[in-house]
C-alpha cells in the first residue's frame, strides 16, 4: 500500500513537471485592456480594444488555458484560436497551421504568441468575423463597459 502511494505521489510530481505551460490563468479585464493597448489593438483592423475584450470575454472568459473541442477541430487559448486553420495540434486533419505554431502554445499564460496569431487572423479577415462570439455578442453593440475604469 505504501509503495503504491509513494509511486502515485512521484507520478503526480512527474506529470506536474512534464506538462508545464498548460496551467494558464485568468487575466483580469483591466490587465487585458492594458496588454491589448500596449500591443496596438486600438484601431487595429478598424476595431477598438473594447471589441477585443468583448471577444475574449465571450470566447474564453479571459482564461489563457481555455479549450473547446468542436469535433473535427479544436479552439485554444484566450482568443480560442482554431486548429483547422491557424495552429497544429497533431489531431486536426489537413490543418493549415497558418500561424506556424503548435496549438498547445496558446494554452499557457504567455499570450505573446496568441496576440501575434490573433492579429494575423484579423488581418487576413479584415476584422473579427472569424470569431463566432464576437459576431454574436459584440458586433454592432455598445462596448464601452468592457474598458470602463481601465
Secondary structure, DSSP 8 states (H G I E B T S, - for coil): -HHHHHHHHHHHHHHHHHTTT----B--HHHHHHHHHHTT-TTGGG--HHHHHHHHHHHHTTBTT-EEE-SSSEEETTTTEETTTT-B-SSSTT---TT-SBGGGGGSS--HHHHHHHHHHHHHHTSSTT-HHIIIIITTS--GGGTTT-
